[in-house]
Amino acid sequence: MIRLSLDAVRGLMIEAQGLNYNPQPPAGKDEILAAIRQIHMLQIDSINVVARAPYFVLWSRLGDYKPEWLDELLAEGALFEFWTHAMCLVPIEDYALCLVGSRVIDWQKPQKWIAEHPEVTELVMNRIRDGGEARISDFERSDDLKHDWTNPRDEQRALDMLVHTGDLMVRRRDKFQRVFDLRERVFPASAKLPAVSRSDAHDQFVLNTVKTLGVVKADWISSYYRLKTADASAALKRLIKQDRLLPVAVEGWTAPGYIHPDHLRRVEAAAANHIPRSATTLLSPFDPLIRDEGRIRELFGFDYTIEFYFPASKRKYGYYSLPILHNNRLIGRLDPKAQRKEGIFEVKALHLEPGVETDDALVTQLRQTLRACALWHQTPQVVIRAASDPDLIDLLSD
């Protein structure tokens, strides 16, 4: 059995996530789609103090690219929106898998909700069937109650449930608002998709997870697609028995880790101390590398909690702090805001982890990363307001 150090596991995970140092010319649509296929999903979130989550996750991997190309890939049908671990953009080839294997089917029970709300469901379907694509704003309010994302209108719930059942799909986004249409009009080829069983979908989700994380513990697997632990465990057992996943020994682990056979040569190279190295980059709070707090704490020794849900008085690092990836380590975080009208990329605070040495290489690479991020946001002036190492304020600011 191959034996790996924890350094090797970190490097392999970074490489599998597409975050290894590999300079490229400016990315085009093909590179955007390839990056999404590599990580299998982009979580959608509306916060825009910097670029919204799906766009920022791609920037961390690709550097400069045109964000509108991601919108075009959705409108062109290369991607679709669905609930995997959360609402995400997913490659269209995974549509049949999500329709039968997503945890949202168990959680929200869309068929049951539709059966209990026939009038609003019929209203929504008739409006779109006869009138064409529609947004939630195209439907009149049926009550005078206050609604938000935690308590949506029945019309919004109907739209969501009909997406989960496959009757509707999101055709595109217009100023971030979803535009819905019939599945047969958005994805005509879906009528010819082969049937997929729930267990087959879970097997593929587990294969995808292991491949996109490089090396995994068994108890890390379920969170990527938010599968039930029992479903993920059953799939893992099937895949091991079929030799579709391979065990490895990892320093300090009492149970084996697992790798995808497609990565065998890379794993063997890492075992021989040829370990992939990361780019220096900033990560969205919703980046799949760091989304599982327990996994990142265990593997990288990095405690990360998304703090924008907290009141300001309870925040330690800031409203929307971005972890800093450098030389295969998570070395700190910064709290940014793209002041778009003023052309300023503001860093309200920059915190390095204890023991991180601010040597010339770190300062140079972090400065380059901040400038690249600022330019991509069209806020070319970088301003650091505060830092755990005060010297960094002058070294990194313009």
FIKOL-56753 format. One record per residue (C-alpha): residue number from 1; x, y, z negated. Coordinates in steps of 0.05 Angstrom, whole numbers. Layout:
N
   resi       px       py       pz
    NUM        X        Y        Z
...
This chain:
398
   resi       px       py       pz
      1        0        0        0
      2       25       70       18
      3       46      111      -43
      4       36      186      -43
      5       58      242      -89
      6        8      295     -110
      7       48      345      -68
      8       35      300       -8
      9      -39      296      -23
     10      -44      372      -27
     11       -7      380       39
     12      -50      327       74
     13     -114      359       49
     14      -92      428       73
     15      -73      399      141
     16     -138      361      147
     17     -175      425      132
     18     -138      462      187
     19     -102      508      139
     20      -31      486      154
     21       18      536      183
     22       11      532      258
     23       16      599      294
     24      -31      603      354
     25      -50      656      405
     26     -117      691      391
     27     -172      638      385
     28     -227      631      436
     29     -294      595      434
     30     -264      527      444
     31     -218      536      384
     32     -276      560      342
     33     -318      499      358
     34     -258      453      347
     35     -246      484      278
     36     -319      473      259
     37     -317      401      283
     38     -255      390      241
     39     -289      412      176
     40     -360      391      199
     41     -398      451      171
     42     -396      525      157
     43     -437      548       97
     44     -482      608      111
     45     -485      664       59
     46     -510      735       65
     47     -459      772       22
     48     -419      819       66
     49     -370      857       22
     50     -322      826       71
     51     -342      784      132
     52     -398      736      115
     53     -376      666       94
     54     -380      627      160
     55     -340      680      196
     56     -288      686      140
     57     -278      610      135
     58     -259      610      209
     59     -213      670      201
     60     -174      633      147
     61     -159      579      198
     62     -155      616      264
     63     -135      687      247
     64     -159      738      298
     65     -221      719      337
     66     -286      752      359
     67     -340      737      307
     68     -395      745      359
     69     -370      681      391
     70     -396      641      331
     71     -464      672      342
     72     -461      653      415
     73     -444      581      399
     74     -508      576      358
     75     -549      609      413
     76     -518      564      466
     77     -536      501      427
     78     -466      478      409
     79     -485      487      335
     80     -549      481      295
     81     -570      504      226
     82     -587      452      174
     83     -580      437      100
     84     -520      393       88
     85     -492      411       19
     86     -525      479       30
     87     -551      516       92
     88     -496      509      142
     89     -477      514      215
     90     -463      443      240
     91     -439      414      307
     92     -499      393      349
     93     -473      322      355
     94     -489      312      281
     95     -563      331      289
     96     -591      261      286
     97     -548      245      225
     98     -573      305      186
     99     -645      293      204
    100     -645      225      168
    101     -586      229      120
    102     -587      299       89
    103     -600      303       14
    104     -651      357       27
    105     -698      304       53
    106     -700      273      -17
    107     -696      339      -54
    108     -749      381      -19
    109     -793      324        7
    110     -813      363       70
    111     -865      313       95
    112     -900      315       27
    113     -899      391       26
    114     -927      395       97
    115     -983      346       79
    116    -1001      389       19
    117    -1001      454       59
    118    -1035      438      125
    119    -1064      507      138
    120    -1000      547      135
    121     -962      493      171
    122    -1012      492      228
    123    -1011      568      231
    124     -936      570      238
    125     -933      514      290
    126     -990      543      332
    127     -958      613      331
    128     -891      586      356
    129     -920      534      404
    130     -965      585      438
    131     -927      650      427
    132     -855      628      432
    133     -797      639      384
    134     -812      675      319
    135     -779      705      257
    136     -809      705      188
    137     -825      779      198
    138     -872      760      254
    139     -920      728      205
    140     -969      770      164
    141     -963      762       89
    142    -1017      716       61
    143    -1012      743      -10
    144     -990      806      -48
    145     -940      770      -93
    146     -867      789      -97
    147     -822      739      -61
    148     -747      730      -55
    149     -699      674      -37
    150     -715      637     -102
    151     -790      643      -89
    152     -803      647      -14
    153     -870      660       20
    154     -909      599       42
    155     -896      618      114
    156     -821      616      101
    157     -827      550       65
    158     -866      522      124
    159     -812      545      172
    160     -758      512      129
    161     -796      447      121
    162     -810      443      195
    163     -735      450      208
    164     -722      393      159
    165     -772      348      194
    166     -744      366      263
    167     -805      400      290
    168     -770      468      292
    169     -698      491      299
    170     -663      557      291
    171     -650      583      361
    172     -605      640      340
    173     -597      696      289
    174     -617      768      303
    175     -584      816      253
    176     -575      755      209
    177     -650      739      211
    178     -666      669      235
    179     -705      660      300
    180     -744      595      302
    181     -770      555      361
    182     -795      485      378
    183     -741      433      376
    184     -756      410      447
    185     -743      480      472
    186     -679      491      432
    187     -649      422      440
    188     -684      386      498
    189     -635      328      496
    190     -657      310      425
    191     -714      269      455
    192     -663      219      480
    193     -621      214      417
    194     -612      142      393
    195     -645      123      327
    196     -599      128      266
    197     -612       92      201
    198     -603      127      134
    199     -546       82      114
    200     -511       93      181
    201     -517      169      170
    202     -488      163      100
    203     -430      120      128
    204     -414      174      178
    205     -419      229      126
    206     -369      192       82
    207     -322      180      142
    208     -327      254      159
    209     -313      273       86
    210     -251      230       80
    211     -224      253      147
    212     -234      327      132
    213     -204      323       62
    214     -144      280       81
    215     -138      239       18
    216     -196      230      -31
    217     -215      199      -97
    218     -280      160      -95
    219     -314      210     -142
    220     -296      269      -96
    221     -336      242      -38
    222     -409      256      -54
    223     -402      331      -63
    224     -381      347        9
    225     -450      331       37
    226     -482      332      -32
    227     -501      259      -26
    228     -529      220      -84
    229     -472      186     -120
    230     -504      118     -109
    231     -511      131      -33
    232     -439      154      -28
    233     -414       94      -68
    234     -453       45      -26
    235     -426       76       39
    236     -355       74       12
    237     -360        0       -4
    238     -386      -15       66
    239     -331       25       99
    240     -276       -7       58
    241     -302      -76       73
    242     -302      -59      148
    243     -231      -30      144
    244     -259       36      168
    245     -225       70      108
    246     -158       51       80
    247     -134       53        7
    248      -71       89      -16
    249      -36       95      -83
    250      -28      165     -111
    251       19      189     -166
    252      -20      193     -232
    253      -85      163     -205
    254     -110      100     -239
    255     -155       83     -180
    256     -137       83     -106
    257     -146      142      -60
    258     -175      134       10
    259     -154      158       78
    260     -183      155      148
    261     -146      107      195
    262     -138      164      246
    263      -92      198      195
    264      -47      138      182
    265       15      165      216
    266        8      232      182
    267        0      198      115
    268       61      155      127
    269      101      217      145
    270       78      252       82
    271       97      191       41
    272      167      199       70
    273      167      271       44
    274      149      304      111
    275       92      343       78
    276       50      393      117
    277       56      465       93
    278        0      516       89
    279       -7      583      119
    280      -11      643       72
    281      -83      662       76
    282     -145      684       38
    283     -203      637       26
    284     -277      651       23
    285     -313      630      -41
    286     -351      582        4
    287     -289      552       38
    288     -295      476       39
    289     -224      469       11
    290     -245      502      -55
    291     -320      489      -57
    292     -313      431     -106
    293     -288      465     -170
    294     -270      400     -204
    295     -229      374     -145
    296     -190      438     -139
    297     -178      443     -213
    298     -152      371     -214
    299     -110      374     -151
    300      -86      447     -150
    301      -91      465     -224
    302     -134      525     -204
    303     -196      545     -242
    304     -244      580     -196
    305     -315      602     -209
    306     -357      645     -163
    307     -372      706     -205
    308     -422      746     -164
    309     -478      710     -202
    310     -451      739     -267
    311     -467      808     -295
    312     -408      856     -286
    313     -390      852     -360
    314     -379      777     -355
    315     -334      777     -293
    316     -261      762     -303
    317     -235      769     -232
    318     -288      809     -194
    319     -352      804     -155
    320     -326      766      -95
    321     -255      743     -110
    322     -218      708      -54
    323     -167      654      -73
    324      -97      663      -43
    325      -66      602      -10
    326       10      603       -4
    327       60      548        7
    328       10      493      -11
    329      -10      527      -76
    330      -69      570      -98
    331      -27      626     -127
    332      -80      678     -146
    333     -141      715     -123
    334     -162      785     -102
    335     -227      823     -105
    336     -237      858      -37
    337     -286      905       -4
    338     -283      924       69
    339     -300      999       68
    340     -320      998      141
    341     -340     1071      150
    342     -275     1095      118
    343     -231     1044      153
    344     -203     1019       86
    345     -193      948       64
    346     -197      958      -11
    347     -169      908      -61
    348     -201      927     -127
    349     -157      878     -165
    350     -104      826     -149
    351      -89      772     -200
    352      -32      723     -192
    353      -32      658     -230
    354       15      652     -291
    355       85      633     -270
    356       79      655     -197
    357      144      689     -176
    358      135      750     -131
    359      196      736      -89
    360      210      769      -21
    361      178      712       18
    362      112      716      -20
    363      109      792      -15
    364      125      792       59
    365       74      737       76
    366       19      765       32
    367       29      835       61
    368       23      806      132
    369      -39      768      112
    370      -73      828       82
    371      -58      870      143
    372      -83      816      190
    373     -147      810      150
    374     -156      885      148
    375     -146      893      223
    376     -195      837      237
    377     -246      874      194
    378     -231      939      232
    379     -210      970      166
    380     -135      980      180
    381     -114     1015      117
    382      -99      969       58
    383     -107      999      -11
    384      -92      961      -75
    385     -125      991     -137
    386      -98      945     -191
    387      -54      882     -197
    388      -30      835     -251
    389       40      852     -226
    390       38      928     -220
    391       97      927     -171
    392       51      895     -120
    393        8      958     -115
    394       63      995      -78
    395       92      934      -43
    396       25      914      -11
    397      -12      981       -2
    398       -4     1025       59
